[in-house]
Amino acid sequence: MRLVHLADLHLGFRQYQRLTPTGINQREADVAGTFNRAVDQIIALEPDVIVVGGDVFHSVRPSNPAILHAFRNFSRLRDQLPETPIVMVAGNHDAPRTSETGCILRLFRELGVYVADAKAELFTFPTRSLAVLAVPDLPGIDRPPLQPPDGFEHTVLLLHGTIAGMLPAHAGPLDRAAIEIRTEELHAERWSYIALGHYHVYREVAPHAYYSGSLDYTSSNPWGELHEQRERSIPGKGFIEQNLRTQTHRFHPVAPARSLLDLEPIDANGMGATELDSALHARIASALGGIDDRVVRLLVRNVARHTVRELDHVAIREYRKRAMHFHLDTRRPDTLSQRKRGDGAPGRPATLPEIVAERLQERALQPGLDREVFVTLGLRYLQQAEDAAAAAMPVLVN
């Protein structure tokens, strides 16, 4: 009994301003292409059951091209694997937050896909001695005890949500699931397999309990995902194949339509604009595979604002033309940390603007946002708030 587990397709995901010749957002087309390849691989495997762990779409109301693309590919799975049941749950990106709004995933019931979108549902397949408890990610859902039913050789828990304490720091504040579950609530030892969706990196959370990860880089912090994948020797994005009888497990990588490149950071401490320009050029010239048509980030630490202004912006614009997207992520010197180390004025407490600037420098940003602009805007809002507060204070007359 071989199961395929995939999740977090995020069809309809859009990013940056590049368009295809037909007018589709380029990243939306990339994500759709990656899903095509995943479906090709799944059809070739001929599994006995397919489970989809939510976030099929990136938004509750996806575009018509995204809906059509999803419908075509799930139709392919049904046509090519007519005896293979497909079970799907709604994720936090799929599920409407009001009861008056229907969930788009119901569309796939017309194809014979088993969909849990409004409540937890138990789907049973007696000829396979298989039961799948599907729990969607909904606020206030009446969640049943996560216990497998009796009378089945194979039992699967399909769930979209966060397993408490399992996600790394870079993922925590970015995209909250409605459901958060403690590991012990899963009762992992009682299930044949637990298929999870929401977290975008392949990860085991308990014996036979896994996040399959997303099929492409569709979160607000893909660079954190790349870092985690390198640290844990994960070969990118993909889906899981699990034999429920023998408990053999395999992760199948799926090549993304467009690769991401996180260049080695530059420490600009002590550098002037000319030296930093040379360092930028050297990093880009030495990039394995080049930067052309890729999504690229280059992090520069300890660079002063005036140095950024004096950089060769003609060259930077050229990098941006070559890459599908080029993000020069500049970080100002951390003066607050320097004072903590004794490098600044001893004993001087940090000012509120310094504290705010430090926090904004550390905050994870969506790709494409300029950190310098982000920090400057935050400090401007702080100043406006302080000015408004000062203007509202009563004038004291002696």
N, C-alpha and C positions, 0 to 999 in steps of 0.2 A: 504494500500500500504506500505509494509514493505521493507525497504532497509537495506542491509548490506554493511558496509564501512570498508575496510581494506587497509593497505598501508605498504610500506617499508618492503617487505619480505626479500630482500637482499639474495636471494638464490645464493649459490656459495661463500658466505662469508667464509674466511679462517683465522684462528688465532692459534698461538702457533704451536708446532711441533708434537703434539700427532696425531697418525693415528689410524683408525679403523682396525680390522683384515683384511679387504678387501683393505686397502691402501688408504682410503679416509681421508682427514683431519677431525679430530674429531669434531671440531666446525662446519665445513661445514655439517657434518652428523647431528649434533644437530639442526641446523637451519632448515634443511630439515624435521626432525622429528616434530618440532614445527609446521611447515606449514601443515603437514599431519593432526595433531590434529585440527588445525583451520578449515581445509576443512571438517573434520568429523562433527564438531560443526555446521558449516554453512549448510551442507546438512540436518542435523537434524532440523534446524530452518525453512527450506523451504521458504526463502524470495522471494519477488516478483521481486527484482532487486539487483544486486551485482555491486559495484563500487570499483575499485582498484586504489589507489592514487599514483602509480609510485614506482620506485626503486624495481621492481620485482626481478631484479638481482643485484648483488653487483658490477658488472663490465659490460662494454659495450660488451666485448667478454667473456661471461661466459664459464665455462668448460662444456663438453658434459654431465657429470652426472647431473649438475645443470639444464641444458636445459631439459634433459629427465625427471627429477623429476618434474619440473614445468609443462611440457606437460602432464604428467600422472595425476597430480592433477587437472589441469584445464579441462582435459578430464573427470575426475570423476564428477566435477561440472556440465559439460554439459550433461553427461549421466544421472545423478541422478536428475537434475533440468532442464529438457529440455525446459520448458516454461519460465525460468528465464534469462533475458538478463544479460550479463556481459560486463561492460564497463571499459576500462583500459586506463590510460595515461602513457606516458614515464616520468620517473624522471631523475634527473641529473646523476644518475648512469647508467641508461639505454640508454640515448640519446647520439649518436655519436656527436662529436664536428666538424665534417667535413661532407659536403653534399654528398661526394662520398661514405661514409660508411653507409650501411643500418642498421636499428634498429632491433635487435633480436626479439622485441615484435611483429613484423609483422607475426611471426610464428603462433601466436595464432589466427589470422584471419582464419586459416584453420579449427579451431574448432568452428567458429561462434562467437568468441569474438570480440567486437567492440573496436578497438584500435586507439587512437590518438597519433601518434608518431612523425609526422613531422610538424603538424600545429594544431591549435585549430579546433575542429570539433563539430558540433551539431548533436547529435543522437536523433531521435524521435521514439517513440513507441505509435502510435495513439490509439491502442486498450487499452492501459493503461493510456491514456492521460498524458504521461510522456515525458519530454524532458531533455536530459543531455548534457550540454555544457562542453566538455572535453578539458582542456588546458594543454599541456605537458610542461615540463621544458626545454626550448631550448634557447640558447643565441640569442638575436636579433629576437625573434619570433614576428610575426605580430599579436599581441594580440587583439582580438575584445573587444568592451566594455562588461564588465561583467554584462550584463543585461539579465534577463530571457526572452524568447520569449513569445509572446502572444498566446492564444488559447489552453493552456495546464493547467490541474488542478494541476499537480505536476511538479516542475522544480528543477533541481539539477545542481549545479556547481561543477565540479570535477577538481581539480587543484593541481599540485605539485609545491611548492615554499615556500617562506618565507613571512610571514605577518609581516610587519615592526613593530619593537618595541615589539613583542609578545614573543620572545624567551629569556630565561634566559641567564645570562652571560656565564655559562659553555658550552652552545651550540653555541654561536655566531661565534667563529673563527674556528670551527672544520671542517665544511663541507658546503661550500657555495652553495646555489641554484642559478641558473641563474636568476630566476624570484623573484623579491621582490615587494610586493604589499602593499599599505596602506589599513588599515581596511576599510576606507570609500569607496575605490574602489570596494569592494566586493558587496556593496548594499545588505547586508545580509537580510534586512527586506523584500526584494522582492522575495527571493528564498525560496522554500520549505525546502531546505537543502543545505549546502556547505560542501563537502567532501575534506579534505586537506591531502596531503602527504608531507613529508620531515622531519618534526620534529618527534623524536622517542618516545615521551612521550604523552599519551592521554591528550588533552588540548582543552578547549573551547576558541575560540578567538572572537566570537560574537554570538548573538542569532542564534541557529541552524547552527552554523559553527564550525567544529571541526577538529583537528588533531586526527586521530585514534591511532597514535603511531605505532611503529614497532611491529612485532610479537615476536621478540627475541632481545637479546642484541648484536647489530651488529654495533654500532657506535664506534668511537675512544675514547669516554669517558663514558663507561657504569656506572662508579661510580657516575658521576654527575646525570645520569638518576635515579639511585637507591635513591640518596639523594632527588631528586625532588619528586619521588613517595612517599617516606616516609613523606616528608613535606606536601604533598597535599592529603595524604591518598588514593593514587591510588593503586589498587590491582594488580599491575604488568603490563604485556603486554597483548594485546588482540585486539578485533575489536568492532565495533559499530553496533547496530541494532537501526534503526530509523523508526518510523511509520510516513509517510509523511502526512497522513490524520489527525491523532490525535496529532502529534508532541510528542508522548511518546518516550523516549530515554533510551537506556540501553547499558552499556559497558559490553562486555563479556570477562572475563579474559581467556587467553590460557596459560596453564602450560608450561613453557619452558622445553626443554629436559634436561637442566643442569642449576642448580641454581647458582647464584652469591652470594658471601658472602663478605661483606665489614666489617671487624672486627673493633671494637672500637679502635680509634687511641691511641697511647702511646706517652706521653710527656716524652722524655728521658733526660730532663734538669737535670744535676747533677748526672746522672747514669753512672757507669762504664760498661764495657762489661759484667761482670758477672751478675750485677743487670739487665741489659737489656735482657740478655739471659733468666733469670728467668721470666721477664715480658712477653717476647714473648711466652714462654712455657705456662704461665698461660692464656694468651689470647686464644691460640689455644686449650688448654685443655677445656676451658669453652665455646667454640663455640657451639651454639645450632645446633644440627644436625651433628656436626663434620665437618672436612674439606675434608674428603675423596671424591675424584672424583668431587670436586667442583672447580669453578674459585674463587680464594680467593685473597683479598688484605689486607695487614696490613700496615697502615701508621704510621711511627715513626717520630715525630718531634723533633727538637733540639738535634740531635745526631751528634757528631763530626766525621770527616772522620776516624780518627785513631780508634775510638770506633767501627765503622762498620767493620774495618779490623780485629779487635780482637774478634769479635763475634764467637760463636760456629757454624762454617759453616757446620760441619757434621750434626748437628741437623737441620739446614736450608735446607740442601739437602734432608733430610728425610721428611721434610714438603712438599718439592716440589715433592717427589715421591708419597706421599699420595694424594695430591690434583691433579686435572686435570691441574691446573696452580696455582702457588703460587707466588704472587708479594709482596716482601718486599720493600715498598716504603719509603726510608729513606730521610729525609730532614735535611740539616745542619742548625745550629743556624743562625737566621737572624740578622747578625751583623749590617747591615744598619739600621734596625728598632730599634735595641738597641741604636744606636747613636741618632736616632731621639727622643727616650724617655729619652736621657741623660745618658744612661748606659755606653757609650763608651767615647772616647776622645771628649770633648766638642768642638764644632765649626769646627771640621775637616770635610771637604767636602768628600763625597764618591768618591772613585777612580772608573775608568771605569770598571775594573774587578769586583769590588764589585757590581756595578749597574747591569752588565751583569749577575752575579751569582744570584742576587736577582730575576731578571726577569725570568731566567731559572728555578729557584725554584718554581715560581708561575705558569709557563706554564703547561697547561693540556697535558698529555702524553698519547700515545697509550698504552693499557695494554701490559705488558711484557717488557717495556723499563725500565731499571734501571736508576733512577733519578741521582744517584751519578755519574754514567758513562756519562750520558747526560750532566750534568753540567761541569764535568771535560773536556769532549771533546769540549764543547763550549768555555771554557776558553783557551784551547790549541789553537783553531783556532784563537781566539783573539790575543794571544801572537804571533802566526805565522804572522798574519796581521801586528801587530806592528813592528815585526822584519823586515818584508819585506819593510815596509814604511821607517824604519830607514836606511836600506841598500840603498834605492833609493835616499835618500837625498844627495844633493851635499856637499862636504867637503869644509868648509870655511877656507882659509888660511889668517892669519893676515900679 
